[in-house]
Amino acid sequence: MLDFHEIFPDPVIVASMEALQVEDRYLVKATSTEGASGVVTVNDRLAYLWPILKRFVVPYFKGQDARDLPRLVAGVYTYRSVYKLAGLALWNPVAYVELSLLDLLGQLANRPVGTLLGKVIRQEIPIYLSSLRRDTTPEEEVAWLSQRLDETQATAVKLKIGGRMSDNADAFPGRTEHLIPLARKTFGDGMAIYVDANGSYDAAHAIEVGALLADYGVAFLEEPCPWQNYWETKRVADALALPVAGGEQDSSLSLFAWMIRDRVVDLVQPDVMYNGGLIRCLQVAEMAASAGMSIMPHSPKVGAEAAAVLHFCSVAPNLGPHQEWRGEHVTPPSWSTPAFEIHGGAVAVPQAPGLGVAYDPAIWDRAKPLF
């Protein structure tokens, strides 16, 4: 287990936690009794999960020594029977607190968060452009992605197939069957193509689709079956030579251990926010590494919200060849830096202290408290 006591000789007591909205972004700010602070930009689920953060998670962490963060992240599960809320509703708020405290600790140590978590292996992360769209024709989809691939020099892309939790229906008839060959023809043999079904199929149909994908050199099939239907997913993974990926919705470490041991998936994709933060995601990475499996975390984010996953990718030894990055160009707010831009198909891991994000002090005057 990580031991922050070796880095910080004196206690770092958590004095307060704030949940804030600035324009259309959500932030969590931690402050110590000595006045040090840490900030993280979080996902927009905070807009409706803040009562759990306020009632259960913040009271547990407040007054605690941030140097005990690994123990605290593990212990929150039984606080006030909060395990009854287990799932994304619980682990997102835990991640918000954990990441804000890691930023605080990094600020105090004047070190990037990655260096607090392990040995930094990578200073930049190759990305794949992740399309989040199913409203396009195959021609439209390939056209806009081609432009973004040219702009970013990315060497990998992920396409949406199926209809999303759609009981074998495609987004519209024939879309997947036309999209995959067109994408391979347009992007060329050197492009890594991944696909995400978002639970569109039962096992039998997923196996049929998997044969088509294999014919065109697709590198993985993500979430072929509804994510909680693990036995169906395992049937697909067992039947296909094509790797099956999954895990973005999961937040149980024991369930991850079973998925890895019994090879429910071939490639593990925890989400840093959904799974409760960096410490828990590194535990999943260690489980996967022990089984000889790669990890490619779910995170179609850009800007400051992507900082945490970049630090995860900097230290995870069994990281896959590419990290997910939102395909569409999104302009980050002017009040946080850096912009985390793609250069040569990769994004640089921030090197400033903590999570590596700087915020304009003026935003705190107009930030809206959520509680």
C-alpha positions as CSV (number, residue, x, y, z in Angstrom):
1,M,0.0,0.0,0.0
2,L,1.1,3.5,-0.7
3,D,2.7,5.2,2.3
4,F,2.5,9.0,2.2
5,H,4.0,9.3,5.7
6,E,7.4,8.8,4.1
7,I,6.9,11.9,2.0
8,F,5.1,14.1,4.5
9,P,6.6,14.1,8.0
10,D,3.8,16.1,9.6
11,P,0.0,15.5,9.6
12,V,-2.1,17.1,6.8
13,I,-5.5,17.4,8.4
14,V,-8.5,17.9,6.1
15,A,-10.4,21.0,7.3
16,S,-13.0,21.5,4.6
17,M,-14.3,20.2,1.3
18,E,-16.3,22.4,-1.2
19,A,-18.3,21.4,-4.2
20,L,-18.5,24.2,-6.7
21,Q,-19.9,25.0,-10.2
22,V,-18.1,27.5,-12.4
23,E,-20.0,28.1,-15.7
24,D,-20.7,24.6,-17.0
25,R,-17.8,22.9,-15.1
26,Y,-17.8,21.2,-11.7
27,L,-14.9,21.4,-9.2
28,V,-14.2,20.0,-5.7
29,K,-11.8,21.9,-3.5
30,A,-10.1,20.5,-0.4
31,T,-8.4,22.7,2.3
32,S,-6.2,21.6,5.1
33,T,-6.0,23.2,8.6
34,E,-2.8,24.8,7.6
35,G,-4.4,26.5,4.6
36,A,-3.1,24.3,1.8
37,S,-5.6,23.5,-0.9
38,G,-6.2,21.1,-3.7
39,V,-8.7,21.3,-6.6
40,V,-10.0,18.8,-9.1
41,T,-12.3,19.3,-12.1
42,V,-14.8,16.5,-11.9
43,N,-17.5,15.0,-14.2
44,D,-20.9,16.5,-14.4
45,R,-22.4,13.7,-12.3
46,L,-21.6,16.0,-9.3
47,A,-24.7,18.0,-10.3
48,Y,-26.9,15.3,-8.9
49,L,-24.5,13.3,-6.7
50,W,-23.6,16.2,-4.4
51,P,-26.0,15.1,-1.6
52,I,-24.1,11.8,-1.2
53,L,-20.9,13.8,-1.2
54,K,-22.2,16.1,1.4
55,R,-23.9,13.6,3.7
56,F,-21.6,10.6,3.6
57,V,-18.2,11.2,2.0
58,V,-17.2,14.7,3.2
59,P,-18.0,13.9,6.9
60,Y,-15.9,10.8,6.7
61,F,-12.8,12.6,5.3
62,K,-13.1,15.8,7.3
63,G,-10.7,15.9,10.2
64,Q,-8.7,13.0,8.9
65,D,-5.0,13.0,8.0
66,A,-4.6,13.1,4.2
67,R,-1.4,11.1,4.5
68,D,-3.7,8.1,5.3
69,L,-5.5,8.5,2.0
70,P,-5.2,4.8,0.9
71,R,-6.7,3.6,4.1
72,L,-9.4,6.3,4.1
73,V,-10.4,5.4,0.5
74,A,-10.8,1.8,1.6
75,G,-12.6,2.6,4.8
76,V,-15.3,4.9,3.5
77,Y,-17.2,1.9,2.2
78,T,-18.5,1.0,5.7
79,Y,-19.0,4.5,7.1
80,R,-22.7,5.0,8.0
81,S,-23.5,1.9,6.0
82,V,-22.7,3.7,2.8
83,Y,-22.0,0.4,1.2
84,K,-25.7,0.2,0.6
85,L,-25.2,2.9,-2.1
86,A,-22.3,0.9,-3.7
87,G,-21.8,1.7,-7.4
88,L,-21.2,4.8,-9.4
89,A,-23.4,6.9,-7.0
90,L,-20.9,6.2,-4.2
91,W,-17.5,5.9,-5.9
92,N,-17.8,9.1,-8.0
93,P,-18.0,11.3,-4.8
94,V,-15.1,9.3,-3.3
95,A,-13.0,10.0,-6.4
96,Y,-13.8,13.7,-6.2
97,V,-12.4,13.8,-2.6
98,E,-9.5,11.5,-3.3
99,L,-8.3,13.5,-6.3
100,S,-8.7,16.9,-4.6
101,L,-6.6,15.6,-1.7
102,L,-4.0,14.1,-4.0
103,D,-3.8,17.5,-5.7
104,L,-3.3,19.1,-2.2
105,L,-0.6,16.6,-1.3
106,G,1.2,17.2,-4.6
107,Q,1.0,20.9,-4.1
108,L,2.6,20.5,-0.6
109,A,5.3,18.3,-1.9
110,N,5.9,20.4,-5.1
111,R,5.6,17.2,-7.1
112,P,3.2,15.9,-9.8
113,V,0.6,13.4,-8.5
114,G,2.1,10.6,-10.6
115,T,5.3,10.7,-8.6
116,L,3.3,10.2,-5.4
117,L,1.7,7.1,-6.8
118,G,4.7,5.2,-8.2
119,K,7.4,5.3,-10.8
120,V,6.6,7.6,-13.7
121,I,7.1,5.5,-16.9
122,R,5.6,7.9,-19.5
123,Q,5.7,11.7,-20.0
124,E,3.3,11.7,-22.9
125,I,0.3,9.4,-23.7
126,P,-0.6,8.2,-27.2
127,I,-4.3,8.7,-27.6
128,Y,-7.2,7.3,-29.7
129,L,-9.9,9.6,-30.8
130,S,-13.1,8.4,-29.3
131,S,-16.3,9.1,-31.3
132,L,-19.3,9.5,-29.1
133,R,-21.8,9.6,-32.0
134,R,-24.3,7.2,-33.5
135,D,-26.4,9.9,-35.3
136,T,-24.1,9.9,-38.3
137,T,-24.2,7.9,-41.5
138,P,-21.1,5.8,-42.1
139,E,-19.9,8.4,-44.7
140,E,-20.5,11.3,-42.3
141,E,-18.7,9.5,-39.4
142,V,-15.7,8.7,-41.4
143,A,-15.5,12.2,-42.9
144,W,-15.4,14.1,-39.6
145,L,-13.1,11.6,-38.0
146,S,-10.7,11.8,-40.9
147,Q,-10.4,15.5,-40.4
148,R,-9.7,15.2,-36.7
149,L,-7.1,12.4,-37.4
150,D,-5.3,14.8,-39.8
151,E,-5.4,17.6,-37.3
152,T,-4.2,15.5,-34.3
153,Q,-2.0,12.9,-36.1
154,A,-3.6,10.3,-33.9
155,T,-2.9,6.7,-35.0
156,A,-6.0,5.2,-33.4
157,V,-9.8,5.8,-33.4
158,K,-12.8,4.3,-31.7
159,L,-16.2,4.0,-33.4
160,K,-19.6,3.5,-31.9
161,I,-21.5,0.5,-33.3
162,G,-24.9,-1.0,-32.5
163,G,-27.6,1.1,-30.9
164,R,-26.6,1.3,-27.2
165,M,-28.3,-1.2,-24.9
166,S,-30.6,-1.8,-27.9
167,D,-31.4,-5.6,-27.9
168,N,-29.4,-6.2,-31.1
169,A,-30.8,-3.2,-33.0
170,D,-28.4,-1.0,-34.8
171,A,-28.6,2.8,-34.5
172,F,-30.2,2.5,-37.9
173,P,-30.3,-0.5,-40.3
174,G,-27.0,-1.5,-41.8
175,R,-24.9,1.3,-40.2
176,T,-22.4,-1.0,-38.5
177,E,-22.0,-3.3,-41.5
178,H,-21.2,-0.3,-43.7
179,L,-19.2,1.7,-41.2
180,I,-16.5,-0.8,-40.4
181,P,-15.3,-1.6,-44.0
182,L,-15.5,2.0,-45.0
183,A,-13.5,3.1,-42.0
184,R,-10.7,0.6,-42.8
185,K,-10.6,1.5,-46.4
186,T,-10.5,5.3,-45.6
187,F,-8.1,5.2,-42.6
188,G,-5.8,2.6,-44.0
189,D,-4.2,-0.5,-42.6
190,G,-1.9,1.5,-40.3
191,M,-4.8,2.9,-38.2
192,A,-5.8,1.1,-35.1
193,I,-9.6,0.8,-35.0
194,Y,-11.5,0.1,-31.8
195,V,-15.2,-0.2,-31.5
196,D,-17.7,0.3,-28.7
197,A,-21.1,-1.4,-28.7
198,N,-22.3,0.0,-25.3
199,G,-24.1,-3.2,-24.5
200,S,-26.0,-3.4,-27.8
201,Y,-26.0,-7.2,-28.3
202,D,-26.8,-10.5,-26.8
203,A,-23.9,-13.0,-26.9
204,A,-24.9,-14.8,-30.1
205,H,-25.3,-11.6,-32.1
206,A,-22.1,-10.1,-30.6
207,I,-20.2,-13.1,-31.8
208,E,-21.6,-12.6,-35.3
209,V,-20.6,-9.0,-35.3
210,G,-17.2,-9.9,-33.9
211,A,-16.5,-12.0,-37.0
212,L,-17.1,-9.0,-39.2
213,L,-14.9,-6.8,-37.0
214,A,-12.1,-9.4,-37.1
215,D,-12.2,-9.5,-40.9
216,Y,-11.3,-5.8,-40.9
217,G,-8.6,-5.9,-38.3
218,V,-10.5,-4.2,-35.5
219,A,-8.3,-4.2,-32.4
220,F,-11.0,-4.6,-29.7
221,L,-14.7,-4.9,-29.1
222,E,-15.9,-2.9,-26.1
223,E,-19.0,-3.8,-24.0
224,P,-20.6,-6.1,-26.6
225,C,-23.3,-7.1,-24.1
226,P,-25.1,-5.1,-21.4
227,W,-22.4,-4.4,-18.8
228,Q,-23.9,-6.3,-15.9
229,N,-24.6,-9.4,-18.0
230,Y,-21.1,-10.8,-17.3
231,W,-21.8,-14.3,-18.4
232,E,-23.0,-13.2,-21.8
233,T,-19.8,-11.0,-22.1
234,K,-17.7,-14.0,-21.1
235,R,-19.3,-16.1,-23.8
236,V,-18.3,-13.5,-26.4
237,A,-14.7,-13.3,-25.0
238,D,-14.4,-17.1,-25.1
239,A,-15.7,-17.3,-28.6
240,L,-13.7,-14.6,-30.3
241,A,-10.0,-14.2,-31.0
242,L,-10.7,-10.5,-31.2
243,P,-10.1,-9.0,-27.7
244,V,-13.2,-8.0,-25.7
245,A,-12.9,-4.9,-23.5
246,G,-15.0,-3.8,-20.6
247,G,-15.1,-2.5,-17.0
248,E,-15.9,1.2,-17.4
249,Q,-19.2,0.9,-15.4
250,D,-17.7,-1.4,-12.7
251,S,-16.7,-0.2,-9.3
252,S,-16.3,-3.3,-7.2
253,L,-12.7,-4.4,-6.6
254,S,-13.8,-8.0,-5.9
255,L,-15.8,-8.0,-9.1
256,F,-12.8,-6.8,-11.1
257,A,-10.8,-9.6,-9.5
258,W,-13.3,-12.2,-10.7
259,M,-13.6,-10.6,-14.2
260,I,-9.8,-10.8,-14.5
261,R,-9.3,-14.2,-13.0
262,D,-12.1,-15.8,-15.1
263,R,-11.3,-13.8,-18.2
264,V,-14.7,-12.2,-18.6
265,V,-12.9,-9.6,-20.7
266,D,-9.5,-9.5,-22.3
267,L,-8.8,-5.8,-21.7
268,V,-9.7,-3.9,-18.5
269,Q,-11.2,-0.4,-18.7
270,P,-11.9,1.1,-15.2
271,D,-12.9,4.8,-15.1
272,V,-10.9,6.9,-12.6
273,M,-14.1,8.7,-11.4
274,Y,-16.5,5.8,-11.5
275,N,-14.2,3.5,-9.7
276,G,-13.4,5.8,-6.8
277,G,-10.1,7.4,-7.9
278,L,-6.5,6.8,-8.8
279,I,-5.7,4.5,-5.8
280,R,-8.4,2.0,-6.6
281,C,-7.7,2.1,-10.4
282,L,-4.1,1.3,-9.7
283,Q,-5.2,-1.7,-7.7
284,V,-7.2,-2.8,-10.7
285,A,-4.2,-2.3,-12.9
286,E,-2.1,-4.5,-10.5
287,M,-4.7,-7.2,-10.7
288,A,-4.7,-7.1,-14.5
289,A,-0.9,-7.1,-14.6
290,S,-0.7,-10.2,-12.4
291,A,-2.8,-11.9,-15.0
292,G,-0.8,-10.6,-18.0
293,M,-3.6,-8.3,-19.1
294,S,-3.4,-4.7,-20.3
295,I,-5.5,-1.8,-19.0
296,M,-6.9,1.1,-21.0
297,P,-9.0,3.2,-18.7
298,H,-12.3,4.7,-19.9
299,S,-12.1,8.5,-20.1
300,P,-13.5,10.3,-23.2
301,K,-12.5,13.6,-21.6
302,V,-10.5,16.7,-22.5
303,G,-9.1,19.6,-20.5
304,A,-8.6,19.7,-16.8
305,E,-11.0,16.7,-16.2
306,A,-8.5,14.5,-18.0
307,A,-5.6,15.4,-15.8
308,A,-6.1,12.5,-13.3
309,V,-6.3,9.8,-16.0
310,L,-3.1,11.2,-17.6
311,H,-1.3,10.8,-14.3
312,F,-2.7,7.2,-14.0
313,C,-1.4,6.5,-17.5
314,S,2.0,7.9,-16.6
315,V,2.6,5.2,-13.9
316,A,0.5,2.1,-14.9
317,P,3.0,-0.4,-16.1
318,N,0.5,-2.5,-18.2
319,L,-1.1,0.4,-20.0
320,G,-2.4,-0.5,-23.5
321,P,-1.1,1.2,-26.7
322,H,-3.5,4.2,-26.6
323,Q,-5.6,6.2,-24.1
324,E,-9.1,7.4,-24.8
325,W,-9.6,11.0,-25.8
326,R,-12.8,12.7,-26.9
327,G,-12.8,12.9,-30.7
328,E,-14.7,16.1,-31.2
329,H,-12.7,19.3,-30.5
330,V,-13.8,20.9,-27.3
331,T,-12.4,24.3,-26.3
332,P,-11.5,24.3,-22.6
333,P,-12.4,27.2,-20.4
334,S,-9.9,30.1,-20.3
335,W,-9.7,30.0,-16.5
336,S,-7.8,26.7,-16.3
337,T,-4.5,25.7,-17.8
338,P,-2.9,23.9,-19.5
339,A,-5.3,23.2,-22.5
340,F,-4.1,19.5,-22.8
341,E,-3.8,19.7,-26.5
342,I,-3.0,16.7,-28.8
343,H,0.4,17.0,-30.5
344,G,1.7,14.2,-32.8
345,G,-1.1,11.9,-31.6
346,A,-0.2,12.2,-27.9
347,V,-1.0,14.3,-24.9
348,A,1.7,15.4,-22.5
349,V,1.3,14.4,-18.8
350,P,1.2,17.7,-16.7
351,Q,4.4,18.3,-14.9
352,A,3.3,21.1,-12.5
353,P,2.7,20.1,-8.8
354,G,-0.4,18.1,-7.9
355,L,-2.7,17.3,-10.8
356,G,-0.9,20.0,-12.8
357,V,-3.8,22.2,-13.4
358,A,-3.7,26.0,-12.6
359,Y,-6.9,27.9,-12.0
360,D,-7.5,31.6,-12.4
361,P,-8.0,32.9,-8.8
362,A,-10.8,35.1,-10.1
363,I,-13.1,32.1,-10.5
364,W,-13.6,31.6,-6.8
365,D,-15.5,34.8,-6.5
366,R,-18.1,33.7,-9.0
367,A,-18.1,30.0,-8.2
368,K,-21.5,28.7,-7.1
369,P,-21.4,26.4,-4.0
370,L,-23.5,23.2,-4.4
371,F,-23.9,22.9,-0.6
